[in-house]
Amino acid sequence: MNYFTRIFAPVLSATLQIVLLSLGLFWVLDSGAQAMNYQWQWDRVPDFIFFYEDGEWFPAELIEGLLVTLQISAISAIATLAIALVTALLRLSNSIVGKTISTLYIELIRNTPLLVQIYLLYFVFGPFLGLERFTTAVLALALFQGAYTAEILRSGLINLPKGQFEACKTLGLSQFNSYRYVVLPQVIRKTLPSLTNELVSLVKNSSIVSVMAIFDLTTEGRNIVSDTAMPFEIWFTVAAIYLMITLSLSALSAWLEYRMHNAH
């Protein structure tokens, strides 16, 4: 019962609320569609998810776009953690240059819109550095999310008892091994909910890279709407796919948090 309460109850509660809200929203839209004489075409939506040909099932546009979104999000998440960790360590270091660079980076990124940063990287710095669209998208997301994640990691490092660092020195661990085996595992455990929120934000922000003509989930949805004139059905389906991803990440985070808590 305790396991169910900590892991599944919050997720089920959030899912139930979303389902009820979705049903209410669908009822409102359905009433509006009837007033506009709009004909629902939900039966055509599966054709844009999977299609059957020559005795085999193949992924259609939305699944292909989803795979691109997941690929961008996964690579960006790894790059985000690397950038955030380096930035957090620089802000806590004794180096004036390091502190200045990391502070300027955080303030610049957090106080300018992501869309503007994408345009700057894509149209200005990208051609100059010879970056491809996919690389530019990953870099833009990682730089943007890294500025927020760096503050989370910095907070976790600050709140870590100093005795942990002293114990590492007593055991003769190098600085690298101290962070690898002692410091970072504790920081990640303490900041896991906040890190999950940043990961969810990264997945949602990945939809903005569609402005770079990358065929992610959002771009594929927009193209389908242009070809079929089915805005309601397609955008609801795209939103549902994003929702499933973010809910899965939240559930995974809750499970990991429970496992880490029991392990210690």
ABEGO torsion letter per residue (X at the ends): XAAAAAAAAAAAAAAAAAAAAAAAAAAAAAAAAAAAGBBBAAAAAAAAABBBBGGBBBBBAAAAAAAAAAAAAAAAAAAAAAAAAAAAAAAABABAAAAAAAAAAAAAAAABBAAAAAAAAAAAAAAAAGBBAAAAAAAAAAAAAAAAAAAAAAAAAAABBAAAAAAAAAAGBBAAAAAAAAAAAAAAAAAAAAAAAAAAAAAAAAAAAAAAGBBBAAAAAAAAAAAAGBAAAAAAAAAAAAAAAAAAAAAAAAAAAAAAAAAX
